[in-house]
């Protein structure tokens, strides 16, 4: 049985390539927002959406033919998901763009990817670990997603097909129920008391509470003469008195 794996690979573009990828992400999201605002909200079929706006999307946003098609598909998919959840379609952000085999390729010999952008096709290096290299060996991926993560770095999420591992059958099975009074109870009737562990946990919890309270006491200016309030033990402000007699927060 086959399964689809997503291999997340970090892209190492030049500054010029990074700029073009950012422009492509922006154009793709703008195109999706335009499509969603222009096409009747009741239409969720990607072919009908494409028939209505494909030409305008290409002309207005400078996307290649397949990127324009992928934008229509993205809107159709999001509309279906929103309908199932009975929610409106969220605005599209410039954080991802979908690619297929005609606008994306992976080359194993030098570990690079080729991607279509708003300014032509660009080949970029990848930063791969042993896991990614092993999963991509001998594969010819046909789809991927260009993504900008929260750290601001650009990644390519490559989808590959792989054989699912065979399930392992075993006759030696045991169930374990985890709890607080008894830290573990097995299906064979064995149990382990959680008394000692709970005692240590409670002691550490009291120590942390005292340390938080002490932090406030030490951080208050020694000349201010104000004691910390027990109602806000986690407050970490230093309060001092200036020459003018006005309190000043630091």
BELJO-V612903 format. One record per residue. N is the residue number from 1. RES is the residue in three letters. PSI is psi in radians with two decimals (none if undefined). NEAR is the number of other ideal C-beta (glycine too) atoms within 10 Angstrom. D_LAST is the distance of its C-alpha to the last C-alpha in whole Angstrom. Layout:
N,RES,PSI,NEAR,D_LAST / N,RES,PSI,NEAR,D_LAST
//
This chain:
1,UNK,2.35,6,63 / 2,UNK,2.62,7,60 / 3,UNK,2.69,10,57 / 4,UNK,2.14,10,54 / 5,UNK,2.51,14,51 / 6,UNK,2.03,12,48 / 7,UNK,2.02,21,47 / 8,UNK,2.08,13,44 / 9,UNK,2.34,21,44 / 10,UNK,2.34,16,41 / 11,UNK,2.48,21,42 / 12,UNK,1.34,16,42 / 13,UNK,2.81,18,42 / 14,UNK,2.94,11,42 / 15,UNK,-0.64,6,40 / 16,UNK,-0.75,10,43 / 17,UNK,-0.70,19,44 / 18,UNK,-0.70,15,40 / 19,UNK,-0.72,13,40 / 20,UNK,-0.63,18,44 / 21,UNK,-0.70,22,43 / 22,UNK,-0.74,16,40 / 23,UNK,-0.65,15,42 / 24,UNK,-0.75,24,45 / 25,UNK,-0.72,21,42 / 26,UNK,-0.79,15,41 / 27,UNK,-0.69,22,45 / 28,UNK,-0.79,26,46 / 29,UNK,-0.70,20,43 / 30,UNK,-0.69,17,44 / 31,UNK,-0.74,27,48 / 32,UNK,-0.75,25,47 / 33,UNK,-0.68,16,45 / 34,UNK,-0.80,18,48 / 35,UNK,-0.81,25,51 / 36,UNK,-0.59,23,49 / 37,UNK,-0.44,11,49 / 38,UNK,-0.77,13,52 / 39,UNK,2.49,20,54 / 40,UNK,2.20,9,56 / 41,UNK,-0.38,12,53 / 42,UNK,-0.27,7,56 / 43,UNK,2.09,15,57 / 44,UNK,0.01,18,56 / 45,UNK,2.21,12,58 / 46,UNK,-0.58,18,57 / 47,UNK,-0.67,12,61 / 48,UNK,-0.70,13,61 / 49,UNK,-0.79,24,57 / 50,UNK,-0.68,20,58 / 51,UNK,-0.52,13,61 / 52,UNK,-0.63,16,60 / 53,UNK,-0.02,20,57 / 54,UNK,-0.88,17,57 / 55,UNK,-0.78,11,59 / 56,UNK,-0.67,14,56 / 57,UNK,-0.77,26,53 / 58,UNK,-0.77,17,55 / 59,UNK,-0.70,10,55 / 60,UNK,-0.58,14,52 / 61,UNK,-0.05,21,50 / 62,UNK,0.42,16,51 / 63,UNK,2.62,25,52 / 64,UNK,2.96,17,55 / 65,UNK,-0.83,12,57 / 66,UNK,-0.57,16,56 / 67,UNK,-0.64,26,52 / 68,UNK,-0.72,25,53 / 69,UNK,-0.74,21,55 / 70,UNK,-0.57,23,52 / 71,UNK,-0.74,31,50 / 72,UNK,-0.72,24,53 / 73,UNK,-0.70,17,53 / 74,UNK,-0.78,22,49 / 75,UNK,-0.77,27,50 / 76,UNK,-0.76,21,53 / 77,UNK,-0.77,13,51 / 78,UNK,-0.59,16,48 / 79,UNK,-0.71,22,50 / 80,UNK,-0.74,14,52 / 81,UNK,-0.75,13,49 / 82,UNK,-0.65,16,47 / 83,UNK,-0.69,14,51 / 84,UNK,-0.63,8,51 / 85,UNK,-0.04,8,48 / 86,UNK,0.83,6,48 / 87,UNK,2.75,9,45 / 88,UNK,2.76,11,45 / 89,UNK,2.25,17,45 / 90,UNK,2.71,10,41 / 91,UNK,2.51,10,40 / 92,UNK,2.30,20,41 / 93,UNK,2.69,12,38 / 94,UNK,1.02,16,39 / 95,UNK,-0.12,13,38 / 96,UNK,2.71,17,42 / 97,UNK,2.48,28,45 / 98,UNK,2.48,20,48 / 99,UNK,2.58,25,51 / 100,UNK,-3.01,15,55 / 101,UNK,-0.41,12,57 / 102,UNK,-0.33,13,58 / 103,UNK,0.17,22,55 / 104,UNK,2.48,22,53 / 105,UNK,2.60,17,55 / 106,UNK,2.32,20,54 / 107,UNK,2.05,11,55 / 108,UNK,-0.64,12,56 / 109,UNK,-0.58,5,57 / 110,UNK,0.18,8,54 / 111,UNK,1.05,16,51 / 112,UNK,2.84,15,51 / 113,UNK,2.60,22,50 / 114,UNK,2.20,14,52 / 115,UNK,2.48,23,50 / 116,UNK,2.38,21,51 / 117,UNK,-3.12,23,49 / 118,UNK,-0.19,18,49 / 119,UNK,0.76,13,50 / 120,UNK,-3.12,8,53 / 121,UNK,2.40,12,53 / 122,UNK,2.42,17,51 / 123,UNK,2.29,13,51 / 124,UNK,2.64,18,48 / 125,UNK,2.71,15,47 / 126,UNK,2.62,20,46 / 127,UNK,1.86,12,43 / 128,UNK,2.53,16,45 / 129,UNK,3.14,9,45 / 130,UNK,-0.61,7,48 / 131,UNK,-0.86,10,48 / 132,UNK,-0.75,17,48 / 133,UNK,-0.76,14,51 / 134,UNK,-0.70,10,53 / 135,UNK,-0.42,17,53 / 136,UNK,-0.14,20,54 / 137,UNK,2.19,8,57 / 138,UNK,0.11,7,60 / 139,UNK,2.65,16,58 / 140,UNK,1.49,11,58 / 141,UNK,2.55,19,56 / 142,UNK,-0.02,16,56 / 143,UNK,2.68,16,53 / 144,UNK,2.91,26,49 / 145,UNK,2.12,17,46 / 146,UNK,2.24,24,44 / 147,UNK,2.46,16,40 / 148,UNK,1.99,18,37 / 149,UNK,3.05,12,35 / 150,UNK,-0.41,6,31 / 151,UNK,0.03,7,30 / 152,UNK,-0.07,6,32 / 153,UNK,2.68,13,35 / 154,UNK,2.36,18,38 / 155,UNK,2.74,19,41 / 156,UNK,2.15,22,44 / 157,UNK,1.83,16,45 / 158,UNK,2.22,24,49 / 159,UNK,2.21,15,51 / 160,UNK,2.65,19,54 / 161,UNK,2.36,12,57 / 162,UNK,2.74,12,58 / 163,UNK,2.28,8,60 / 164,UNK,2.45,10,58 / 165,UNK,2.55,8,59 / 166,UNK,2.36,7,61 / 167,UNK,2.47,6,60 / 168,UNK,2.23,5,61 / 169,UNK,2.35,5,63 / 170,UNK,2.51,6,63 / 171,UNK,-0.27,4,65 / 172,UNK,1.65,4,63 / 173,UNK,2.42,6,60 / 174,UNK,2.42,8,58 / 175,UNK,2.48,8,55 / 176,UNK,2.18,10,52 / 177,UNK,2.10,10,50 / 178,UNK,2.43,9,47 / 179,UNK,-2.89,10,45 / 180,UNK,-0.83,10,43 / 181,UNK,-0.90,10,46 / 182,UNK,2.06,14,48 / 183,UNK,-0.49,15,46 / 184,UNK,2.43,13,49 / 185,UNK,2.18,16,53 / 186,UNK,2.85,12,55 / 187,UNK,-0.17,10,58 / 188,UNK,0.00,9,60 / 189,UNK,-0.09,6,59 / 190,UNK,2.55,11,57 / 191,UNK,2.68,14,54 / 192,UNK,2.15,12,51 / 193,UNK,2.51,11,49 / 194,UNK,0.23,16,45 / 195,UNK,-0.86,12,45 / 196,UNK,-0.77,10,43 / 197,UNK,-0.74,12,41 / 198,UNK,-0.62,13,40 / 199,UNK,-0.76,10,39 / 200,UNK,-0.75,10,37 / 201,UNK,-0.79,12,35 / 202,UNK,-0.66,10,34 / 203,UNK,-0.76,10,33 / 204,UNK,-0.62,10,31 / 205,UNK,-0.72,9,29 / 206,UNK,-0.68,10,29 / 207,UNK,-0.76,10,27 / 208,UNK,-0.69,10,25 / 209,UNK,-0.73,12,24 / 210,UNK,-0.67,10,24 / 211,UNK,-0.70,10,21 / 212,UNK,-0.72,13,19 / 213,UNK,-0.71,15,19 / 214,UNK,-0.60,12,19 / 215,UNK,-0.71,15,15 / 216,UNK,-0.74,19,14 / 217,UNK,-0.75,10,15 / 218,UNK,-0.46,9,14 / 219,UNK,-0.28,14,11 / 220,UNK,2.46,19,10 / 221,UNK,2.34,15,10 / 222,UNK,-0.36,7,14 / 223,UNK,-0.01,7,15 / 224,UNK,-0.46,12,13 / 225,UNK,0.41,8,16 / 226,UNK,2.19,10,15 / 227,UNK,2.55,9,17 / 228,UNK,2.59,18,16 / 229,UNK,2.31,9,18 / 230,UNK,-0.22,8,21 / 231,UNK,-0.34,6,21 / 232,UNK,1.15,11,18 / 233,UNK,-0.33,16,18 / 234,UNK,0.02,9,17 / 235,UNK,2.29,14,13 / 236,UNK,1.31,10,10 / 237,UNK,2.53,12,7 / 238,UNK,2.11,13,6 / 239,UNK,2.19,14,7 / 240,UNK,2.91,13,8 / 241,UNK,2.20,14,11 / 242,UNK,3.07,8,11 / 243,UNK,-0.45,5,15 / 244,UNK,-0.06,6,16 / 245,UNK,0.18,6,15 / 246,UNK,2.41,7,13 / 247,UNK,2.52,11,10 / 248,UNK,2.22,11,6 / 249,UNK,2.39,7,4 / 250,UNK,none,8,0
//
